Amino acid sequence: QAGAAKAWGQWNAAGTIAVSYNLTSVTDTGTGNHTVNVDTDFSGASWAAFVLLDGQLISRPGTKAAGTLQILSENPDSPFAAADASAWNFAGFGDQ
């Protein structure tokens, strides 16, 4: 269905998923660095990802492919200083 999120989820700093749709796992690869692993891949790397972090942190995308998205989080008071949020929230939109 056009306009509907094709993958979404929420997880904690350890990468433990609390709730999700179409995610196989979240890999915690270090402080402020998680990779979302989508079950049914998007048709390519050109899909929209939205991320919301709990707390006063900012996020930015890392590498993105048809079935993965790296999400980096950092402290806005100290740019580029990696920091873990208490929860990550994600939604992905695009063709599959």
DAFENMO-V233407 format. One record per helix or strand of 3 or more residues. SS is the DSSP state (~ for helix, > for strand). FROM is the first residue (numbers start at 1). TO is the last residue. Records with the same first field share a line. If there is no record, write none. Layout:
SS: FROM-TO, FROM-TO
//
This chain:
>: 7-11, 17-21, 23-30, 33-38, 48-53, 57-64, 68-75, 88-93
//
